[in-house]
Amino acid sequence: MDTIATAAPDFRAIKVKQNAAWSSGDYAKIGTTLQIVGEQLAEAMDIAPGSNVLDVAAGNGNATLAFARRWCAVTSTDYVDTLLSRGQARASAEDLPVKYQIADAEDLPFNAGEYDAVVSTFGVMFTPNQPKAAAELIRVCRPGGRIGLANWTPAGFIGQLFKTLGQYVTPPAGVSSPAQWGTRDWIERNFQSHASSIAFQEKHFVFRYHSPEHFIDIFRAYYGPVHKAFLALDRAGQNALEEHMLALIEEHNTAGDGSMRVPAAYAEIIIAKA
């Protein structure tokens, strides 16, 4: 029987496009609103002051700031330099001595076992070669150290938003949904063999906006994936995507006064490395 060879994804080219997407808009305006997630992760991990902490795909630094506020020695990394600059400005405003470095989450420029803790909030989950990124988190964390993650779940509001976007803009071939990082099965499959324990807890971040339309305006202007999706569509496609997003918000909205209050499920994951 003849077989059809399937070409491996061109991860380098995909990352170039992803970098352009996350560099578009101004993610920092949205990322800053998620600060509580970094604070909750830092509390849950209970890392001792003075610990060396690596924040991977740090964005504008929510987890970075949370751990630095707890007197940890934090190295904040991302492959989008403008996001690191915004994070550095936040740390400077609080006089927090954070190190900043451009880094690819799939090829971290650090030694094996260099960090006491490795963390990522809604960041590393977006890497195209996801198993490689998971392996890198494991590699740079020391034995007995901890890996802390906050990842959107597939069934939650943001997971469903990704699914909606995928109906209008075709995802890169061979790349899995980032929301699989928010499932216990995927986490255990990629981390269990190197872990002494894995704590997996579903939590909710509440998106609060003046109205559903306000949310769409902000995400369309500043959130890279949504920003790029709208740019890729003609007027009819844009209108259809907006209507689809409004329907998704209505499904999840718990506000009764015309505003938007949408709880978005995410997984808080703490892995103790063996």
C-alpha positions as CSV (number, residue, x, y, z in Angstrom):
1,M,0.0,0.0,0.0
2,D,1.3,3.4,-0.9
3,T,1.9,5.8,2.0
4,I,2.0,9.6,1.9
5,A,4.9,11.2,3.7
6,T,4.0,14.0,6.0
7,A,6.5,16.8,6.2
8,A,7.6,17.7,9.7
9,P,6.5,21.2,10.8
10,D,8.9,24.0,10.1
11,F,9.2,25.2,13.7
12,R,11.7,27.9,12.9
13,A,9.3,29.5,10.4
14,I,6.4,29.1,12.7
15,K,8.2,30.8,15.5
16,V,9.1,33.7,13.2
17,K,5.3,34.2,12.5
18,Q,4.5,33.8,16.2
19,N,7.1,36.4,17.2
20,A,5.5,38.8,14.7
21,A,2.0,38.1,16.1
22,W,3.0,38.6,19.8
23,S,5.0,41.7,18.8
24,S,1.9,43.2,17.1
25,G,-0.6,45.1,19.2
26,D,0.5,45.6,22.7
27,Y,0.2,42.5,24.8
28,A,1.5,44.3,27.9
29,K,-1.8,46.2,28.2
30,I,-3.6,42.8,28.6
31,G,-0.8,40.9,30.3
32,T,-0.7,43.4,33.2
33,T,-4.4,42.6,34.1
34,L,-3.3,39.0,34.7
35,Q,-0.9,39.9,37.5
36,I,-2.9,38.0,40.2
37,V,-2.2,34.7,38.5
38,G,1.6,35.2,39.0
39,E,1.0,36.2,42.6
40,Q,-1.1,33.1,43.2
41,L,1.5,30.8,41.6
42,A,4.3,32.3,43.7
43,E,2.3,31.7,46.8
44,A,1.4,28.2,45.9
45,M,5.0,27.3,45.0
46,D,6.2,28.7,48.4
47,I,9.8,29.2,47.1
48,A,12.4,30.3,49.7
49,P,13.8,33.8,49.4
50,G,17.2,33.8,47.6
51,S,16.1,31.0,45.3
52,N,17.2,31.2,41.6
53,V,14.0,31.4,39.5
54,L,13.7,31.3,35.7
55,D,10.6,32.8,34.1
56,V,10.1,31.3,30.7
57,A,8.1,33.1,28.0
58,A,7.6,35.7,30.6
59,G,5.8,38.3,28.5
60,N,5.7,41.5,30.4
61,G,6.6,39.8,33.7
62,N,3.7,38.9,35.9
63,A,5.4,35.9,37.4
64,T,8.8,37.6,37.3
65,L,7.5,40.4,39.5
66,A,5.7,38.1,41.9
67,F,8.8,36.0,42.6
68,A,11.1,39.1,42.7
69,R,8.8,40.6,45.3
70,R,9.4,37.5,47.4
71,W,13.2,38.2,47.3
72,C,14.0,35.5,44.7
73,A,16.8,36.0,42.2
74,V,14.8,36.1,39.0
75,T,15.9,35.7,35.4
76,S,13.1,36.8,33.0
77,T,13.1,35.5,29.5
78,D,11.1,35.8,26.3
79,Y,11.7,35.8,22.6
80,V,9.9,39.1,22.1
81,D,12.3,41.9,23.1
82,T,9.6,44.5,23.3
83,L,7.7,42.5,26.0
84,L,10.9,42.1,28.0
85,S,11.4,45.9,27.8
86,R,7.9,46.4,29.2
87,G,8.6,44.0,32.0
88,Q,11.9,45.6,32.8
89,A,10.2,49.0,33.1
90,R,7.8,47.5,35.6
91,A,10.6,46.0,37.7
92,S,12.6,49.2,37.6
93,A,9.5,51.1,38.9
94,E,9.6,48.8,42.0
95,D,13.4,48.8,42.2
96,L,13.5,45.0,41.8
97,P,16.9,43.6,40.6
98,V,15.7,41.3,37.8
99,K,17.9,39.9,35.0
100,Y,16.4,40.0,31.5
101,Q,17.5,37.9,28.6
102,I,16.1,37.0,25.2
103,A,15.6,33.3,25.0
104,D,13.8,30.6,23.0
105,A,11.8,28.4,25.3
106,E,12.6,25.4,23.1
107,D,16.4,26.0,23.4
108,L,17.1,27.8,26.7
109,P,20.6,29.2,26.9
110,F,21.2,27.9,30.5
111,N,23.0,25.0,32.1
112,A,21.2,21.8,33.2
113,G,20.0,22.1,36.8
114,E,20.8,25.8,37.0
115,Y,17.6,27.0,38.6
116,D,15.8,26.1,41.8
117,A,12.4,26.9,40.2
118,V,11.3,27.3,36.6
119,V,7.9,29.1,36.0
120,S,5.7,30.2,33.2
121,T,2.3,31.9,33.2
122,F,0.3,31.6,29.9
123,G,3.6,31.6,28.1
124,V,5.5,28.4,27.3
125,M,2.2,26.8,26.3
126,F,2.3,28.7,23.0
127,T,5.6,27.2,21.8
128,P,5.1,25.2,18.6
129,N,7.4,22.3,19.5
130,Q,5.6,21.6,22.8
131,P,7.4,18.4,24.0
132,K,10.8,20.1,23.4
133,A,9.8,23.1,25.4
134,A,8.6,20.8,28.3
135,A,12.0,19.0,28.1
136,E,13.8,22.3,28.4
137,L,11.9,23.3,31.5
138,I,12.8,19.9,33.1
139,R,16.5,20.2,32.0
140,V,17.2,23.6,33.5
141,C,15.5,22.9,36.8
142,R,17.7,21.3,39.4
143,P,16.8,17.9,41.0
144,G,14.5,18.6,43.9
145,G,13.5,21.9,42.4
146,R,10.0,22.9,41.2
147,I,8.3,23.8,37.9
148,G,5.3,26.0,38.2
149,L,2.9,26.7,35.4
150,A,-0.4,28.5,34.7
151,N,-2.0,27.3,31.5
152,W,-5.4,27.9,29.9
153,T,-7.6,24.8,29.7
154,P,-9.3,23.6,26.5
155,A,-12.8,23.8,27.8
156,G,-12.4,27.2,29.5
157,F,-13.2,30.6,27.9
158,I,-9.7,31.3,26.5
159,G,-9.4,27.7,25.3
160,Q,-12.7,28.2,23.4
161,L,-11.5,31.5,22.1
162,F,-8.5,29.8,20.6
163,K,-10.8,27.3,19.0
164,T,-12.9,30.1,17.6
165,L,-9.9,31.8,16.1
166,G,-8.9,28.5,14.5
167,Q,-12.2,28.4,12.6
168,Y,-11.3,31.7,10.8
169,V,-7.5,31.5,10.5
170,T,-6.0,28.0,9.9
171,P,-3.4,27.1,12.6
172,P,0.1,26.0,11.3
173,A,0.1,22.4,10.1
174,G,1.4,19.9,12.6
175,V,1.1,22.2,15.7
176,S,-1.1,21.2,18.5
177,S,-3.4,23.5,20.5
178,P,-1.6,25.3,23.2
179,A,-4.5,24.5,25.5
180,Q,-3.4,20.9,25.8
181,W,-0.9,22.3,28.4
182,G,-4.0,22.8,30.6
183,T,-4.8,19.1,30.6
184,R,-3.6,16.7,33.3
185,D,-3.0,13.9,30.7
186,W,-0.6,16.0,28.6
187,I,1.3,17.3,31.7
188,E,1.7,13.8,33.1
189,R,2.8,12.4,29.8
190,N,5.5,15.0,29.4
191,F,6.6,15.5,33.0
192,Q,5.7,12.4,35.1
193,S,8.9,10.5,34.3
194,H,11.0,13.3,35.8
195,A,8.7,14.2,38.7
196,S,8.4,13.1,42.3
197,S,5.0,14.7,42.4
198,I,2.6,16.8,40.2
199,A,-0.1,19.0,41.8
200,F,-2.8,20.0,39.3
201,Q,-5.5,22.5,40.3
202,E,-8.1,24.2,38.1
203,K,-8.6,27.9,38.9
204,H,-10.3,30.8,37.3
205,F,-9.2,34.2,36.2
206,V,-12.1,36.6,35.8
207,F,-12.0,38.9,32.8
208,R,-13.8,42.1,33.7
209,Y,-14.6,44.7,31.0
210,H,-17.1,47.5,30.6
211,S,-19.0,45.4,28.0
212,P,-18.4,42.4,25.7
213,E,-17.8,44.9,22.9
214,H,-15.1,46.6,25.1
215,F,-13.3,43.3,25.5
216,I,-13.3,42.7,21.8
217,D,-12.0,46.2,21.1
218,I,-9.2,45.7,23.5
219,F,-8.2,42.2,22.4
220,R,-8.5,43.2,18.7
221,A,-6.2,46.1,19.2
222,Y,-3.6,44.6,21.6
223,Y,-3.7,40.8,21.9
224,G,-1.5,39.5,19.1
225,P,-3.4,36.3,18.0
226,V,-6.7,38.2,17.9
227,H,-5.2,41.2,16.3
228,K,-3.6,39.1,13.6
229,A,-6.8,37.1,13.0
230,F,-8.8,40.2,12.3
231,L,-6.1,41.6,10.0
232,A,-6.1,38.4,8.0
233,L,-9.9,38.6,7.3
234,D,-12.0,40.6,4.9
235,R,-14.8,42.8,6.3
236,A,-17.3,39.9,6.1
237,G,-14.9,37.6,7.9
238,Q,-14.2,40.2,10.6
239,N,-17.9,40.7,11.2
240,A,-18.5,37.0,11.5
241,L,-15.5,36.5,13.9
242,E,-16.8,39.4,16.1
243,E,-20.3,37.9,16.2
244,H,-18.8,34.5,17.1
245,M,-16.8,36.1,19.9
246,L,-19.8,37.9,21.2
247,A,-21.7,34.6,21.3
248,L,-18.9,33.0,23.2
249,I,-18.8,35.8,25.7
250,E,-22.6,35.6,26.2
251,E,-22.2,31.9,26.9
252,H,-19.7,32.5,29.7
253,N,-20.7,36.0,31.0
254,T,-22.0,36.1,34.6
255,A,-22.6,39.8,34.7
256,G,-26.2,40.9,34.6
257,D,-25.8,44.6,34.1
258,G,-24.4,44.8,30.6
259,S,-20.8,44.6,31.6
260,M,-18.5,41.6,31.2
261,R,-17.6,39.3,34.0
262,V,-16.2,36.0,32.5
263,P,-14.4,33.4,34.6
264,A,-11.8,31.7,32.5
265,A,-10.5,28.3,33.6
266,Y,-6.8,27.7,33.8
267,A,-4.6,25.0,35.4
268,E,-2.2,25.9,38.1
269,I,0.5,23.1,38.0
270,I,3.4,22.5,40.4
271,I,5.8,19.8,39.5
272,A,8.5,18.7,41.9
273,K,11.4,17.4,39.9
274,A,12.8,14.1,41.1
